[in-house]
Amino acid sequence: MYKIKFNNKYLYYFLFLLIGFVSCRTDIIIFPYEEEPVTSPEFTSILGFYLLNEGNMGNNKSTLDYFNCETGTYHRNIYADVNPSVPKELGDVGNDIIIYGSKMYAILSCSNKIEVMEAKTAKRIGQVDIPNCRNITFYDSFVYITSYAGPVQHNPTLQQAGYVAKIDTASLQVLERCVVGQQPDGLAIANNKIYIANSGGYLSPNYENTVSIIDITSFTEIKRLVVAINIHRVCADKHGNIWVTSRGDYLNSPAKLYCIDSKSDKITDSIQIAAANFHLDGDKLYLVGSGWNSSAMQDKSNFGIVDVVTKQIISTQFITDGTEAKIGNPYGISVNPITKDIYVTDAHYFVSPGTLYCFNKEGKKKWEVRTGDIPGHFAFYGKY
């Protein structure tokens, strides 16, 4: 059985550079590769998972970590170790990551690129240049990526339509672009259609409120559905439902979760629950987020589960051992499809290394480990 291995020799190289150039180089921050045993080995068809750390915007601090299930070891900043000759390491603001086939695609939004790597080793294959790229999904032999199509710039009067790029996974060439709404974020595919959340995030307080619907065959926008302001995450379940999160306006309009029927392209349900991020496992939608509690005058974190069949909240607290009290800013979430272990990340104050927690399916903590800055996005690697 294959085990991912990383070479420690570059640790000394990075430390030497850090010591030698810290006084004269402030534009590039170099992180060493590290590995840390965290738990006992586990042998399933899941060999491990990658965790993309976003890093602070403008500081070129995005890093890629890897947890090896077969050794129980956590590897920090593996990209730099495997690819020591790549300038500036991974890039600026890691916004999304997927594994499709033998390749892994990491979105680096403020570096305006998709970094393409071997899924098996994280060795760099190449990159695709897309301005302010945001999120990624796949279908057939293509990956689809949302783009803000402009610089990072808050401007309530901005009129800059975004687009979805269609990329061939063999040639890594952009084949087509389809214009959608302003500042498109999450996207998902169902019934031969792509659903895109137009957030209008740069327009605050005048957010966008639509989901663009693209026909995959013609790759043209066929409809824009009004949903809610400041929408963000999107996923599709096996029943043909599209789940969309709205962050609200952080003041008067509360965060909500919306369900769209992909057959009729109409909203069928809404649930008042905050979801900064979510992960669909079977018929359970696991989510983490913070919602404003007006009575306590503070943000209240939730760790919820929604049944996508009944469209009801099963739980607002899947952590059962009190560990939730330690988690300041729940940010990323994923579920092991074999063991059903639940992984939750804490971004803390968004300026320092985060923490990854592993809970068993009963919600009890198994282990925790330090990550890079702002850990948020998972990609499982295995033989399934």
Secondary structure, DSSP 8 states (H G I E B T S, - for coil): -------THHHHHHHHHHHHHTTT--S------EEEE-S----SSEEEEEEEE---TTTT-BEEEEEETTTTEEEESHHHHH-TTSTTSSBS-EEEEEEETTEEEEEEGGGTEEEEEETTT--EEEEEE-TTEEEEEEETTEEEEEE--S-S---TT---EEEEEEEETTT--EEEEEEEEESEEEEEEETTEEEEEE--GGGTTS---EEEEEETTTTEEEEEEE--TTEEEEEE-TTSEEEEEE-TTSSSS--EEEEEETTTTEEEEEE----SEEEEETTEEEEEEEEEETTTTEEEEEEEEEETTTTEEEESB---SSGGGG-SSEEEEEE-TTT--EEEEE-TTSSSEEEEEEE-TTS-EEEEEEEEESEEEEEEEE--
